[in-house]
């Protein structure tokens, strides 16, 4: 799954829909396009990781840009917090 450039505000609803559609399968997320993210967008990523863990599936991010890393750090998250190890 490739993330869009904007994961903030109303656009975060699209992110939630994308995760819902991908549920139940191992997932690799390409975050290279992300240029804007806010706390609700990060909460969706965190919730997805918890869901994937609960389902026993892998959720992994690739090409995480600095802006996403910085946003996560600003609320006390690390990249591993939004990922899941599974089958």
Residue frames as a rotation matrix with the C-alpha (Angstrom) as fourth column:
UNK 1
0.589 0.808 0.000 0.00
0.808 -0.589 0.000 0.00
0.000 0.000 -1.000 0.00
UNK 2
-0.534 -0.741 0.407 1.36
0.733 -0.646 -0.215 3.42
0.422 0.183 0.888 -0.89
UNK 3
-0.009 0.497 -0.868 0.46
0.812 -0.503 -0.296 6.29
-0.584 -0.707 -0.399 1.42
UNK 4
0.578 0.291 0.762 -0.72
0.696 -0.663 -0.275 9.58
0.426 0.690 -0.586 -0.02
UNK 5
-0.361 -0.760 0.541 1.13
0.401 -0.650 -0.646 12.87
0.842 -0.016 0.539 0.44
UNK 6
-0.508 0.282 0.814 -1.39
-0.651 -0.744 -0.149 14.27
0.564 -0.606 0.561 2.95
UNK 7
-0.408 0.342 -0.847 -2.41
0.524 0.847 0.090 12.22
0.748 -0.407 -0.525 6.01
UNK 8
-0.958 0.020 -0.285 -3.83
0.225 -0.563 -0.795 15.17
-0.176 -0.826 0.535 7.94
UNK 9
-0.606 0.765 -0.217 -7.35
-0.659 -0.636 -0.401 16.37
-0.445 -0.100 0.890 8.62
UNK 10
0.414 0.910 -0.014 -10.11
-0.738 0.326 -0.590 14.99
-0.533 0.255 0.807 6.39
UNK 11
0.205 -0.414 -0.887 -7.58
-0.819 0.423 -0.387 13.05
0.536 0.806 -0.252 4.31
UNK 12
-0.730 -0.498 0.468 -6.93
-0.680 0.597 -0.425 10.76
-0.068 -0.628 -0.775 7.25
UNK 13
0.225 0.880 0.417 -10.34
-0.639 0.457 -0.619 9.17
-0.736 -0.127 0.665 6.55
UNK 14
0.653 -0.065 -0.754 -8.90
-0.681 0.384 -0.623 7.81
0.330 0.921 0.207 3.28
UNK 15
-0.464 -0.885 -0.031 -6.05
-0.725 0.400 -0.560 6.27
0.508 -0.238 -0.828 5.28
UNK 16
-0.441 0.398 0.805 -8.52
-0.654 0.472 -0.591 4.56
-0.615 -0.787 0.052 7.60
UNK 17
0.654 0.734 -0.182 -10.44
-0.631 0.398 -0.666 3.17
-0.416 0.550 0.724 4.62
UNK 18
0.280 -0.638 -0.717 -7.24
-0.738 0.334 -0.586 1.86
0.614 0.693 -0.378 3.02
UNK 19
-0.746 -0.546 0.382 -6.27
-0.658 0.516 -0.548 0.00
0.102 -0.660 -0.744 6.20
UNK 20
-0.031 0.822 0.569 -9.79
-0.643 0.419 -0.640 -1.45
-0.765 -0.386 0.516 6.51
UNK 21
0.730 0.318 -0.605 -9.61
-0.684 0.351 -0.640 -2.77
0.009 0.881 0.474 2.95
UNK 22
0.008 -0.858 -0.514 -6.21
-0.630 0.395 -0.669 -4.38
0.777 0.329 -0.537 3.58
UNK 23
-0.023 -0.014 1.000 -7.12
-0.979 0.205 -0.020 -6.01
-0.205 -0.979 -0.019 6.90
UNK 24
0.770 0.348 0.535 -6.43
-0.374 0.925 -0.064 -9.70
-0.517 -0.151 0.843 7.30
UNK 25
0.827 -0.538 0.162 -3.34
0.456 0.475 -0.753 -9.83
0.328 0.697 0.638 5.11
UNK 26
0.037 -0.884 -0.467 0.34
0.807 -0.249 0.536 -9.04
-0.590 -0.396 0.704 5.73
UNK 27
0.878 0.356 0.320 0.94
0.475 -0.737 -0.481 -5.47
0.065 0.574 -0.816 4.59
UNK 28
-0.337 -0.931 -0.137 3.92
0.896 -0.362 0.258 -3.42
-0.290 -0.036 0.956 3.48
UNK 29
0.771 0.604 -0.200 3.27
0.555 -0.792 -0.253 0.33
-0.311 0.085 -0.947 3.55
UNK 30
-0.261 -0.805 0.533 5.32
0.928 -0.362 -0.093 2.65
0.267 0.470 0.841 1.35
UNK 31
0.510 0.447 -0.735 5.40
0.729 -0.678 0.094 6.00
-0.456 -0.584 -0.672 3.16
UNK 32
-0.440 -0.877 0.196 7.75
0.849 -0.335 0.408 7.78
-0.292 0.346 0.892 0.73
UNK 33
-0.311 0.369 0.876 5.11
0.619 -0.621 0.481 10.24
0.721 0.692 -0.035 -0.53
UNK 34
0.496 0.612 -0.616 4.06
0.860 -0.249 0.445 11.54
0.119 -0.750 -0.650 2.92
UNK 35
-0.468 -0.597 0.652 4.60
0.482 -0.790 -0.378 15.29
0.741 0.137 0.658 3.29
UNK 36
-0.474 0.409 0.780 1.93
-0.700 -0.712 -0.052 16.17
0.534 -0.570 0.624 5.85
UNK 37
-0.228 0.407 -0.884 0.64
0.475 0.839 0.265 14.28
0.850 -0.360 -0.384 8.88
UNK 38
-0.184 0.210 0.960 -1.18
-0.748 -0.664 0.002 15.16
0.638 -0.718 0.279 12.08
UNK 39
-0.705 -0.139 0.695 -2.06
-0.662 0.478 -0.577 13.35
-0.252 -0.867 -0.429 15.29
UNK 40
0.361 0.878 0.315 -5.27
-0.640 0.479 -0.601 11.74
-0.678 0.016 0.735 13.95
UNK 41
0.597 -0.224 -0.770 -3.27
-0.667 0.394 -0.632 10.34
0.445 0.891 0.086 11.02
UNK 42
-0.531 -0.847 -0.011 -0.72
-0.647 0.414 -0.641 8.88
0.548 -0.333 -0.767 13.42
UNK 43
-0.361 0.488 0.794 -3.50
-0.742 0.366 -0.562 7.47
-0.565 -0.792 0.230 15.60
UNK 44
0.722 0.612 -0.323 -4.85
-0.672 0.510 -0.537 5.61
-0.164 0.605 0.780 12.56
UNK 45
0.145 -0.768 -0.624 -1.39
-0.572 0.450 -0.686 4.13
0.808 0.457 -0.373 11.91
UNK 46
-0.733 -0.405 0.546 -1.09
-0.669 0.287 -0.686 3.11
0.121 -0.868 -0.481 15.57
UNK 47
0.088 0.871 0.484 -4.58
-0.763 0.371 -0.529 1.59
-0.640 -0.323 0.697 15.56
UNK 48
0.671 0.098 -0.735 -3.76
-0.659 0.532 -0.531 -0.36
0.339 0.841 0.421 12.39
UNK 49
-0.390 -0.889 -0.238 -0.64
-0.589 0.440 -0.678 -1.78
0.708 -0.124 -0.696 14.04
UNK 50
-0.610 0.232 0.758 -2.69
-0.684 0.330 -0.651 -2.93
-0.401 -0.915 -0.043 17.02
UNK 51
0.517 0.852 -0.085 -5.23
-0.745 0.398 -0.536 -4.51
-0.422 0.340 0.840 14.68
UNK 52
0.403 -0.445 -0.800 -2.54
-0.613 0.518 -0.597 -6.32
0.680 0.731 -0.064 12.69
UNK 53
-0.704 -0.651 0.283 -0.94
-0.628 0.386 -0.676 -7.57
0.331 -0.654 -0.681 15.93
UNK 54
-0.230 0.727 0.647 -4.30
-0.728 0.313 -0.611 -8.80
-0.646 -0.611 0.457 17.16
UNK 55
0.765 0.536 -0.357 -4.83
-0.621 0.465 -0.631 -10.59
-0.172 0.704 0.689 13.83
UNK 56
0.421 -0.697 0.581 -1.32
0.125 0.679 0.724 -12.11
-0.899 -0.232 0.372 13.97
UNK 57
0.727 -0.116 0.677 -0.32
0.684 0.040 -0.728 -10.44
0.057 0.993 0.108 10.70
UNK 58
-0.296 -0.919 -0.262 2.74
0.853 -0.378 0.361 -8.41
-0.430 -0.116 0.895 9.70
UNK 59
0.883 0.403 0.239 2.49
0.465 -0.815 -0.346 -4.67
0.055 0.417 -0.907 9.08
UNK 60
-0.018 -0.975 -0.220 5.70
0.820 -0.140 0.556 -3.00
-0.573 -0.170 0.802 7.97
UNK 61
0.898 0.230 -0.375 6.56
0.038 -0.889 -0.456 0.52
-0.438 0.395 -0.807 6.75
UNK 62
0.048 -0.882 0.470 9.18
0.962 0.167 0.215 1.31
-0.268 0.441 0.856 4.13
UNK 63
-0.446 -0.356 0.821 10.70
0.706 -0.703 0.079 4.60
0.550 0.615 0.565 2.99
UNK 64
0.495 0.629 -0.599 9.56
0.868 -0.389 0.309 6.54
-0.039 -0.673 -0.739 6.05
UNK 65
0.140 -0.443 0.886 10.31
0.416 -0.785 -0.459 10.25
0.899 0.433 0.074 5.47
UNK 66
-0.808 -0.561 -0.181 11.76
0.422 -0.335 -0.843 12.52
0.412 -0.757 0.507 8.15
UNK 67
-0.580 0.629 0.518 8.47
-0.630 -0.750 0.204 14.41
0.516 -0.207 0.831 8.51
UNK 68
0.473 0.757 -0.451 6.69
-0.291 0.617 0.731 11.22
0.832 -0.214 0.512 9.56
UNK 69
-0.071 -0.604 -0.794 9.51
0.716 0.523 -0.463 10.21
0.695 -0.601 0.395 11.94
UNK 70
-0.902 -0.302 0.309 9.48
0.067 -0.803 -0.592 13.69
0.427 -0.513 0.745 13.51
UNK 71
-0.134 0.940 0.315 5.70
-0.722 -0.310 0.619 13.66
0.679 -0.144 0.720 13.92
UNK 72
0.492 0.275 -0.826 5.86
0.215 0.881 0.421 10.26
0.843 -0.385 0.375 15.63
UNK 73
-0.429 -0.764 -0.482 8.66
0.712 0.042 -0.701 11.39
0.556 -0.643 0.526 17.95
UNK 74
-0.730 0.145 0.668 6.70
-0.298 -0.947 -0.120 14.53
0.615 -0.286 0.735 18.89
UNK 75
0.302 0.876 0.377 3.99
-0.833 0.049 0.552 12.37
0.465 -0.481 0.744 20.47
UNK 76
-0.034 -0.455 0.890 6.33
-0.899 0.404 0.172 9.77
-0.437 -0.794 -0.422 21.93
UNK 77
0.865 0.352 0.357 6.08
-0.164 0.872 -0.462 7.10
-0.474 0.341 0.812 19.23
UNK 78
-0.380 -0.923 -0.064 8.80
-0.504 0.149 0.851 5.15
-0.775 0.356 -0.522 17.47
UNK 79
-0.348 0.227 -0.910 8.53
-0.911 0.146 0.385 3.50
0.220 0.963 0.156 14.08
UNK 80
-0.906 -0.035 -0.422 8.18
0.000 0.997 -0.083 0.08
0.424 -0.075 -0.903 15.68
UNK 81
-0.734 0.679 -0.009 5.04
-0.070 -0.089 -0.994 1.31
-0.675 -0.729 0.113 17.49
UNK 82
0.113 0.811 -0.574 3.17
-0.786 -0.280 -0.551 1.53
-0.607 0.514 0.606 14.19
UNK 83
-0.283 -0.259 -0.924 4.40
-0.795 0.602 0.075 -1.83
0.537 0.755 -0.376 12.90
UNK 84
0.492 0.462 0.738 3.43
-0.770 0.626 0.121 -5.41
-0.406 -0.628 0.664 13.72
UNK 85
-0.687 -0.667 -0.290 5.19
-0.725 0.659 0.202 -8.75
0.056 0.349 -0.936 13.48
UNK 86
0.350 0.850 0.393 3.05
-0.791 0.494 -0.361 -11.69
-0.501 -0.185 0.845 12.50
UNK 87
0.649 0.020 0.760 3.00
0.173 0.970 -0.173 -14.86
-0.741 0.244 0.626 10.45
